[in-house]
Amino acid sequence: MDTGCVELLLRDGRKISIDCTGVEDALDVTMAQRSELDYLIYNDPLAYAELILNDESEEYPRSAVGG
């Protein structure tokens, strides 16, 4: 089921759930940049989580789509 979240289970048993829709709504991104983020959600969720948790989300979409 698609929940719109990326969920992580950490080694110590804690769980983190990232609300992808909320994150993307908070970012000032174009539709093309949002598509790049969506690609990560479905194809490389760990990279998406690292991007968001390391606060690199502002730089990634612009560099990924040449902006």
N, C-alpha and C positions, 0 to 999 in steps of 0.2 A: 504494500500500500504506500502511496506517495503522501508523505506528511508535510512536505515542504521544509523538512529539517534534515540536517546532517547530524547524526548521532555518533558519539565517540564513547568507547569504553576504555578508560584508562587502566594502567597496570594495577593500580591500587584499588580498583573496583568502583571508582567514581565514574559517573556518567555525565557527559556534556551533550546538550542538544542545542544546535545552532539554528535559529529560525531564519532560514535563507531569505524568505520573502521580506522579513523585517530588516535584515541586513541590507538587502538590495534597495529597499525603499529609502533607507537612511543615506545611501551613497548617491552622489550626483553623477550618475552614469547614463550613457546613451543606450538605446536598444541594442546596438551592436556590442557594446561593452557588457551589457546584461547577458547577452547570448554567450559571451566568453565565460562569464561566471557560471551560467547554467550548465555549460559544457563540463566544467570542473565538478559541479555537484553530482552529475550522473556518471561521469567517466573517471574522475579522480577525486573522490570526496575527501581523502586525507590531505591532498594538496589544497583544496578549498578551505578546509578547517585550519591548516597551517597559515594560509594567507590571511584569514580573518583573525585568528588568535594572535598572530604576530603583527597585527595592525598594518599590513602591507596592502590592504584592499584598495586604497586610493591610488596606488601606483600601478598595480597589476593590469587592470583593464585598459588603461591608457597605453601602456607599453605593449600589451598583447595585440591591440588593434591599431597600433601605429599612431596613437593620439598624443 
